[in-house]
Amino acid sequence: MEIDDLQKRLSALGFLGIHSYWAHIAANHEIWQRIATAEEQARQDKIIDARLATAKIGRFVPMAKFDWKWPKIIPRNTIEELLTLAFMADRGNAILIGPNGVGKTMIAQNLAHSAVIRGKTALFCNAGALLNDLSSATESHILERKLRRYSRFDLLVIDELGYLSYATRHGDLLFQLIERRHEERSTVVTTNKPFSEWNTLFPNSACVTALIDRLVQYGEIAVIDGDSYRLKQANERKEQKHKKRTEPAPENIPF
């Protein structure tokens, strides 16, 4: 059975001459098992590297280094469950809500990275860049092509929704995109605005309520609150520099 499995693996890997030399391969099957395993792993690593490049996650801090004690409010159980990616099996969504600097982007980056490592396709994009890209399509066929592109990823992360002002058309375009992904693929949104303020993000857009409905119907909502961790780090660096500058210079030591 092990030999039959090896033959199938080598055939799948494209070793076209295995039938001519099968007696030799079967006699040395342990070596060929290791060759097949190494080749499969190398190809899988290459696929993952390509998907990570496409995902555009950028540099990020792994969740193992996340300071769970820093936010004043954080639903840790919900976030840890999201990190299992179980919501993707149900084609659900995740919405991370909170002020600047509480870890929303970091969590979203980890979600995208985990998805790629587990064999999924993902794309991490800034909300403003995404909406500007869609709105730049002046012809219907160009817009259709862009909507298809953003719709095809197993996981789409839309980061920092609410930090910029958007036009009515931006709201309509975001609704079109979410509508296409609804019940088909998963979306993660990070935002500094509660749903009650989304009408102010897209003034005069009639589809804001429908947009929210589709996001939350199969969505997990994680509300995080606290002071900016980035500001905390900046203050710590400032204090360290000040301390270093005010330390007395060492006395000259004769040799």
Rosetta blueprint (number, residue, H / E / L):
1 M L
2 E H
3 I H
4 D H
5 D H
6 L H
7 Q H
8 K H
9 R H
10 L H
11 S H
12 A H
13 L L
14 G L
15 F L
16 L L
17 G L
18 I L
19 H L
20 S L
21 Y L
22 W H
23 A H
24 H H
25 I H
26 A H
27 A H
28 N L
29 H H
30 E H
31 I H
32 W H
33 Q H
34 R H
35 I H
36 A H
37 T H
38 A H
39 E H
40 E H
41 Q H
42 A H
43 R H
44 Q H
45 D H
46 K H
47 I H
48 I H
49 D H
50 A H
51 R H
52 L H
53 A H
54 T H
55 A H
56 K L
57 I L
58 G L
59 R L
60 F L
61 V L
62 P L
63 M H
64 A H
65 K H
66 F L
67 D L
68 W L
69 K L
70 W L
71 P L
72 K L
73 I E
74 I L
75 P L
76 R H
77 N H
78 T H
79 I H
80 E H
81 E H
82 L H
83 L L
84 T L
85 L L
86 A H
87 F H
88 M H
89 A H
90 D L
91 R L
92 G L
93 N E
94 A E
95 I E
96 L E
97 I E
98 G L
99 P L
100 N L
101 G L
102 V L
103 G L
104 K H
105 T H
106 M H
107 I H
108 A H
109 Q H
110 N H
111 L H
112 A H
113 H H
114 S H
115 A H
116 V H
117 I H
118 R L
119 G L
120 K L
121 T L
122 A E
123 L E
124 F E
125 C E
126 N E
127 A H
128 G H
129 A H
130 L H
131 L H
132 N H
133 D H
134 L H
135 S H
136 S L
137 A L
138 T L
139 E L
140 S H
141 H H
142 I H
143 L H
144 E H
145 R H
146 K H
147 L H
148 R H
149 R H
150 Y H
151 S H
152 R L
153 F L
154 D L
155 L E
156 L E
157 V E
158 I E
159 D E
160 E E
161 L E
162 G L
163 Y L
164 L L
165 S L
166 Y L
167 A L
168 T H
169 R H
170 H H
171 G H
172 D H
173 L H
174 L H
175 F H
176 Q H
177 L H
178 I H
179 E H
180 R H
181 R H
182 H L
183 E L
184 E L
185 R L
186 S E
187 T E
188 V E
189 V E
190 T E
191 T E
192 N L
193 K L
194 P L
195 F H
196 S H
197 E H
198 W H
199 N H
200 T H
201 L H
202 F L
203 P L
204 N L
205 S L
206 A L
207 C L
208 V H
209 T H
210 A H
211 L H
212 I H
213 D H
214 R H
215 L H
216 V H
217 Q H
218 Y L
219 G E
220 E E
221 I E
222 A E
223 V E
224 I L
225 D E
226 G L
227 D L
228 S L
229 Y H
230 R H
231 L H
232 K H
233 Q H
234 A H
235 N H
236 E H
237 R H
238 K H
239 E H
240 Q H
241 K H
242 H H
243 K H
244 K H
245 R H
246 T H
247 E L
248 P L
249 A L
250 P L
251 E L
252 N L
253 I L
254 P L
255 F L
